[in-house]
């Protein structure tokens, strides 16, 4: 993609805004233009939160919230049936990345018609590597694998810029694990990421 618009949905306390910022940083590290900003509204713990990221090869002049995303990152699967969650998603070809250990039928969205829908157990991977159920960094690794929009090395560098020392190492390890899970699944399915569900080993 020459440019991509990403909308991230999660809940307060899950690092939704930080995820957008790290995506933006990863793009900057690749010499691209990027912006990241949150939605305006309640950010209390557990409340639904949105953040936005734009990445482009050209200067970005838009400052509005992302209404027509090329990719959705859903950090909390309890939001899947929230009204308007998929609004504006660019079809065909829009990407949907869902943090869940369950498949789409189990999540109740098996009839979703998007071409590129991926579930990844980001919370479980975060618990394993970071020791906390914060899926944001983990999902960025999966995003890089799913879309090819960013290099894994750039994502890991952005994570290290956000989190110092051992915390950064742990978050980077979780992101790399998600990247490898999705990459392996895409290869095994001839790089056709339609409605992929992967499980942590």
SULMOUR-V246920 format. One record per helix or strand of 2 or more residues. SS is the DSSP state (a for helix, b for strand). FROM is the first residue (numbers start at 1). LEN is the number of residues. If there is no record, write none. Layout:
SS_FROM_LEN + SS_FROM_LEN
This chain:
b_3_9 + a_16_14 + b_33_6 + b_48_9 + b_71_4 + a_77_3 + b_95_5 + a_104_4 + b_116_5 + a_122_8 + a_136_12 + a_152_11 + a_165_24 + b_196_2
